[in-house]
Structure formats: structure tokens, C-alpha cells
Amino acid sequence: MKQLVSNFFYVFLAQGTVLALSVCLNLILPKFLGKVEFGYWQYFLLLSSYVGFFTFGFNDGYYLLEGGKSESELNHRKVVNQFYFFVFTQVVVAVFLFCISFFSTQNRILLQILAVYLIFQNISNYFGFVFQGSAEFKKYSFSVLSDKIFFILALFVLLFLKKYSYIPYILLYTCGKIVSVNYSFSHVPYIKGFTNIKLRTGSHFWLKTIGIGSSLMVSNILGSLVIGVGRFLIERRWGIKVFGEVSLSISFTFFFLLFVTQIGMVLFPMLKRVQKENMSIFFQKVKMRLDILLPFILILYYPGQYVLGVWLPAYIESIRFLILLLPICVYEGRFHTLYLVFFKALRKERRLLTVNIFAFLISALLCLISAYFFNNLIFLLSSLTIAIILRSLYSEYYLSENKKIHINNFFELLLIGAFVIFNWNFDEGTAFIYFFFAFVGYYLLNLQSLLTVLSKTNKQSQRFG
């Protein structure tokens, strides 16, 4: 248990830094950059979130195959040779993307920087899986910290120098990944010290690994495209300014997910060691806690919208978009923390792929209709939330049915509906009063679960106090 607490500490330390960086980026950059420059910064972040596709599933395959093994249990010859072949493939892809960039007139520099970013981001992500899979969460946390602290310092230097173009920001953002890779490489001695490198041998291991991880990688990409497809359509249909405004809202939404989703990182190696007959109990315990904790995110909207309204008055529409997007946190948080972890641990990658294809198709269809038939941005944003909710509900239904667990999401759906309706149709004060009563009612209906969670939390605090 002490090891678990230690793992959580290092994960939350890293994610606390990520959260601090996100706050800096999304509160400071829109304050000083113009809407167009901020829009291009967000567009780079959107494109960079899909460079993982070019790992072809290698990182995911490694995690599935080697996750849960200690460093001494790994086949170093296999791991090192396939790693260097993987690096070779990333350089080839980056060169190809760099050459393609010359055919683009508007986004040439952005794509060229993205090509360099691709190499170091995917290698950094690989090392992250290495550390997580071996439960080396301290090393993982410091690899994240090295990247984020570098960029936080660089961010303030650029603002001090009054650099208000997006280009130096994405350059130094890429440099942060280089710093992270340098730290990680120096802390994996069996890779750093290995000399007998054979790329041909590595290619055979690499092919086997991507064969395992490719479906999970495609699933992850499709999962991110549930929201991403809407963002791409917004940029095409309404331009870079509106894209930047909506992206700011989505960034604020993801603030709340940073800590919650990292719980799954710690749970996965644990779940790999849980006996199958105990998985149902584990599932119910985690779900009960999430059902109690996640709706609290909705309450944070009220102080958040006030602060943002004072600090970023030019982005008042972005704050209003949060009413439609914030419910994503509840369902996306549960999906990443619980359902995704179980799909991986049970080796249900194909089922996960089916779930994400289903959600992607619904999102894409609704977003296309909203953008080109209704020409309505509000409908499009609502479509993203609907697709995320449906994916979460379907995942829960499948996993619960598989374990013969009874589920009931009716009251939570009512709470979400109340949040959207009250805040969209009433002023802030009236909406808060109405929603507060709905919020209290939800917890009264879940009083037994709330008391159980509080009791167990108190016992654990006394044990480690």
C-alpha cells in the first residue's frame, strides 16, 4: 500500500506541473497573443496530439506486452533492438512530413516544426510507457517535469521579450520534448549502455510489437477524434479565430481531466496482478468512488466562469461554451480512469476499437450535419458531448454486463441535464441556486455510496497518518 501511495504522489506531482503549465498557457497566452496567433498555437497543439499515429502502435504494443514487468524481468536484447529500429522509423516519417510541408503555403513552418516534434514526442512517449510499465513512476514524473519546467521558464522569457508570434512558442515547446528524451535516455541504463545493436533483429521484434498494439493505437486515435473531428470542422467552417475560442474552452475542460485520468496509469499495473475473480469487486469499488467524485467538477464551473470572465473578457463566448463541454469531464474522466484500464487489462483491444469507432462515427455524423446542414456551432459542440456520453455509457454497459454488475446512470444524466439547462437559460446567480439544489439532491440519492467512500477514506488517512 505504501508503494501505491508513493506511485500516486509522483504521478500527481507530474500532473500538477502539467496542470500548472496548462493554466499558464490557457490563461496567459490568450491574454497576450492575438486571436489569430492563439488560434494557430492551438492548431499546432491539435495536430501534435495525433503524431502518435506514426508509432503504428509500437508504444501501445510495448505497454501491453511488457507492462507489469520489473526492469530485471525484461528481455534487454529484444527491448533495445526494437527501440532503435523504432527511432529509425520515426526519423523516416519525420523526413517525409518535412518534405510534404513544402507543398503547403499557409502552414509550412508549422508542419516543419511538427516533423521535428514528432520524433521527440513519440520517443518521449515510449520512455513514458517504459517507466509506467515497470512501475518506475518517480522516473516517469521527472521525465515529465523536465519537459514542462523547461517550457514554463521559456514561456515567461518569451513574454518578457514581448514575442507575440506563435512560432517561437511551438519551437520551444518542441525543445521541451528534447529535454525530456535526454533525461529519460540517461535513466534507462540497459538502453543507454547497449552496444550490440542490430536493426534487422529489431525490425522483427518491432513488427511483432506493432501487431499487438496497432488496434489499440488506432482505437486511441479514433477515441481522440471523437472531439478532434469537431475541432477540425470548426477550423474549416468558421476559421482560425473561432477555432481558437472553442479550443480554449476545450482546454479548460481538459484541465479537470488531467488529475483524474492519471489514476488509470497507476491502476493498470495493479489490475494486471488482480485475480480475475476479484475484478468485479475492484470495478465496483473504483466506480463507486468516481460516481461520487466526478460530479463535483460541475460545481467548479461557477467560480471558474467568474475568474475567466474578469481575466479574459475578449473570450466571453469561450466561457459560455463551457456549459456544453464541461459534462464531458464526468464521462471522459470515468472512461479513461476505469473503462479504458479494464479494456486493456482484459485484453479487449478489439472491443475497445469497436467502442471508439462507434463514438467516432456518431460524432463525425452529428458534427457534419451541424456544420454544413444547420451551420450551427452550438449544435456541433453539443454533438461532441453527446458522443462522449454515449461512448461512456456503452463501455460501462459492456463491462458491467460482462461482470454481471447492475448499473444505474439515470440520476447522473438528470444532474448533467440540469446543469446545462439551468446555466444556458438563466443568469449566473439563478442558475447556481437551481443547480445547487439539484446537486444536493443527487448526493442525497447516493447517500449510502457517499458515506461508504468517506468512511474508507477516513480509515486510510488514519492508517497512514
N, C-alpha and C positions, 0 to 999 in steps of 0.2 A: 504493500500500500504506500509506503514511503517513496518507493520508486515512481509510482503513479503520480503522487503529488509533485515530485521533482520534475517529472516529464511535463505536467501541466504548467508548472512555473516557467520552464524555459520556453514552452510553446507560447504562453501568454506574454512573456517578455518580448519575444519576437513580434507577435501580432500587435502588442501595444505600440511598438515602434512603427509598424506598418500603419496602424491607425493614426499615430501622430503625423506621419508623412502624408497620409490621405487628407487629414484635416488641413495641413499646410497647403497642399496642392489645391484643394477644393474651396478653401476659404480665402487664400492669399492670391493664387493665380488669377481667378476671375475678377478680383478687385483691381489688379494692376494691368493685366493684359486686356486688349480689346476683345470684343466678342468673336471676331473672325479668328484672331490668333489663338484664343482659348478653344475655339471650335476645332482648329487644326491640331492642337495639343491633344484634345480628346479623341480626335480621329486617329492619331498615331497610337494612342493607348488602346483603342478598339482593334486596330489592325494587329498590334503587338500581342493581343490576347489570343490570336489564332496561329501564331508561329509554331505552337506545339503540334500542329497537324503534321509538320515536316519532320517530326521524330518518327513518324509512321508507326507509332505505338510502342517504340522501344522502351521509353521510360516507364510506361504503364505495365509493359510485359515484365520488366525487371522487378517492379514492385510486387506484382502478383506471384512471380516465381521465387523471389528471394526475401520478400517481406516476412519478418518474424525470425529470421536467422541472425545470429550474432556474427560479428566480423570474422571470428575464427572458424565458423561453420561454412563460410563462403568458399567456392572454388575460385581462387585468385587468378589462376591462368585463364579460366573462362571469362570472368568478370572484366579483367584488364584488356584482353584482346578484343572483346566485343565493344568495350568502351572506346578504344582508339579507332575502331572501324566506324563507330557511331559518330565520332568527331569528324572523321573524313567525310561522311555523308552530309553533315551539316555545312561544311565548307563548300561542298559541291552545290548544294541547294542555294546557299547564300550568293555564290558567284552567279548562278543562273538568275536569281532575283535581281542582283545588281545590274546585269546586262539588260533585263527586261525594263528596268527603270528608265532607260534612255528613250523608250517609246512613249513615256508619259511626260507631258509638258507641265501640267499643273502640280503633280505630286512627285517630281523626280527626286529631289533631295530627300524628301520624307521616305521614299522607298529605298533609297541607297543607305540611309541610316538604319532603316528597318532590316536590311540584309545583314548588316554587322550585328545588330541587336539579336537577330535570330540565332546566330551561332552561340553567343554567350548566354542568352536566356535559356536555351534548351539544354546546354551543358550544366548551367546552374540548377535547372530543374532536375536534371539527372542526379546530381550530387544531393539535392534535397531528398529524393527518393532513397538514395543510398543511406543517408543518415536516419531517415524515418523508419526504413525497413529494418535497420539494425538497432532501433530504439536509441540512437545517439542524438537525443533531442537538444542537448547542450550545443553540440557542433552545428546542428541544423539552425538553431536560434542565432548563433554567432555569424553564420553564413548570411542569414537574412539581415542581421543588424549591420554587418559591414557594408552591404549594399545600400540600405536605407539611410544610415547615418551619413555616408558619403554624399548622397543626393540631397539630404536636408541641408547640409552645410553648403553645398554647391548652389542650392536654390536661393539661400539668403545672400550669397556672394553676387549672384546674377541680379537680384533685386536691388542690392546696394549699388551695383554698377548701372542700374536703370536699363537693363536689357529686356525689352518687351516684345521681342520676336520669339516665336515658339521653337525655332531651330536650335539655339544653344541649350534649351531645356531638354529636348529629346536627345541631344548629343551627350549631355552629362548624365541623363537617365540611363543611357546605354553604358556609359563608363562605370556606373554603379554595378551593373551586372558583371563587368570585367573584374572589378574589385572582389565581388562575391566568389567568382570562379577561382581567382587566385587564392583566396582564403581556403576554399573547400579542397582544392587540389593539394594544398600543403598539409591538409589534415586527413588525407586518405593515404596512409603510407604504402599500402600494397599496390596502389596505382602509381604513386609518385616514384617509388623505388624499383618498379618492374622494368627490366631492360630487354627481355627476350620477347619483343613484340612481333606478332605475325598477323598481318591484316587478313590474309586468306583464311586463317583459322578463326579470326574474329568475325569474318563475314558469315561463316556457318553458324556460329553462336548467335550473331545478330539476327539472322533470318528466323531462327527458331524463336527468339525472344519477341520479335515483332509479330510472329504468327500467333503468339499468346496474347499480346497486348493490343493488336490492331483494332479489334472490335471494341475494346474499352476506350481506346483513343478516339475512334470515330464517334462512339457514344458520348464522350465528354465534349467533343467539338459540337455535335448536334445539340447537346444539352445547353451549351453556352449560346448557341444560335437561337434558342427559344426567345431570348431577349435580343441577341445580336441582330437577327434578321430585321427586327423592327427599327433598330438604330440605323442600319444601312439604308433602309427605305426612307427614314426621316431625312437623312443627308441628301438622298437623291431627289426627294419630293419637295422638301421645304428649305433646303440649303444649309450651309455650314453654320450660320448663326443659330437657327432653331435647333440644329443638331447639338450645338454646344450647350444650349439651355436645357434640353432634355437630358443630355449626358450628365450635366451637373446634378440633376435630380436623381438619376440612376446611381451616381457616385455616392450621394448621401444615403441612398437606400442600402448600398453595399457596405457603408460604414458599420451598420448594425450587424452585418453578417460576418465580419472579419473574425470576431472572437468566437462566435457560436460555431461556425463551420470548422474551426481548427480543433474542436473537441473530437471530431471524427478522425483526425490524424492520430490522436493518442489511442482512440478506441480500436482502430483496425488491428494493430499488432496484438492487443489484448484479446480481441474477438477470435483471432486465428488460433488462440490457445484454449478457447472455451469449448467444452464438450457440446456436441450437437443437441443433446437432450436438455441442456441448460440455456440454449439460445433464446427460447421463448421467454423465459424469466428475464434474461438480460434485456431483450427487446422491450418488454413491458415496463421495466424499471426506467430505462432511458426515455421511452416515450412519455411516461407519466411526468417526468421532470420537465421535458420540453413543452408539454401541454400547459404546464403551469408558468414556465419562464418566458416563452416566446411572445405571448400576447402583451407583455409589459413593454415591448418595443413600441407599440402603438401609442402609449402614453407619452413617450419621448417626443412625439411629433409636436406637442404644444409648446414646450419651452424651445424646441429646435426651430420651429417656424418663426417664433418671435425674434430670436437672436439673428437668424438668417435675414429676416426682413429688415432689421436695423443695419446689418453689416453689408448686405448685398441688395440694395433697393432696386438695382437695374435688373435683377434676376427674380423679380416677384412672381413671374409665371412659373419659374422652376420650382419655387416653394409650393405653389398650388398643385403642380404635377405630383408632388409627394403624396397627396391624398390618395391618388390612384395607384401609386407604385409601392408605398410602404407596406401594404399587406403581403407583398412578395417576400418580405423578410421572414414572416411567420412560416410560410410554406417552404420557401427555399432553405431556410435555416434547418427545418426538420428533415428535409430531403437530404442535404449534404451531411448533416450530423448523424443521422440514423439510417435512412433507407439506402443511401449510396454505400455506406460502410457494410451493410448486410449483403447487398448485391455482390460486392467484391469478395467478402469473406466466404459466402456460399458459392462462389464461382458462377454466378448467374449473369455473366457479362452479356450474353445474347438477350436475355430478358431485359436487362438494363438498356441495351441498344434499342429494343422494341419500344420501351417506355419513352426514350428520348426521340425516336423517330415520330412516334405518335404526338408528342408535345410539340416538336418542331413543325410538323405538318399543320397542326391546328393553329399555331402561332403565325406561320407563314401565310396561310389562307386568310385568317382574320385580318392580318396586317395589310395584305394586298388589297382586300376589299375596302378596308378603312382608308387606305392611302389613295387608291385610284378610282374607287366607285363613289365613296362618300366624301373623299378629300377632307377627312376629319381626324385631326391629331389626337383628340380626346378618345375617340373610338380605338385608335391604334394603341394608345397606352393602356387602355382597359383590356385590350386583347392580350397584351403581354402578361398582365396579372392573371387573367382567366386561364391562359395556357399553363402558367406555373402552378396554379391551384389544382388544375386537372391532373397534371403530372404527379404532384404530391399525393393526391387522393388515390390515384390508380396504383402508385407504388405501395402505399400503405395497405390498400385492399389486397394486392397480390401477396405481400409478405405476411400480412395478418391471416389471410386465408390459408396460406401455406403452413402456418403455425397454429391454426385453429384458435385465433385470438379474436374476441369481439371488439369492434371499434365503433365509435360514435363521434362524428365531427359536426353534428348539427348545430350545437350551441356556439362552437368556434366560428362557423360560417355566418351565423347570425351576428356575432360580435364584429366580424370583418365588414359585413354589410352595413351595420350601424355606423361604424367608423367612417366609411366612405359617404354614406347618405347624409349624415349629420354635418360633416366638415365641408361637403361640397355645397350644401344648400343653406347653411346658417353661418352667421358671423362667428368669430373665434370663441367668444365667451359663451354664447348659447350652445354651440357645438360641444364645447368642453363639458358643460354641465350635463347635457343629454348623454354624451358618451361615457362620462364618469359613472352614471347610474347603470348603464349597460355593462360597463367594465366590472363594477362591484357585483352585479347580478351574475355575471359569468363565473366569478370566483366563488360565489355562494353556491352555485350549482355544482362546482367542482371542489367543494369544501373538504371532502374526505381526502382527495388527492393532495390538496394544498397542505393539510395538516400532516400527512404522511411525509411529504418532501421536507417540510420544516423540521419535523421530528428527527429524520435521518440526518439532515444537515447539522442539526444541533449536536447529535451524538458524535458525528465525525469531528466536529470542531472541538469537543471536549477530549476526544481521543488524541488529537494532535496538538492540543493547547498546552 
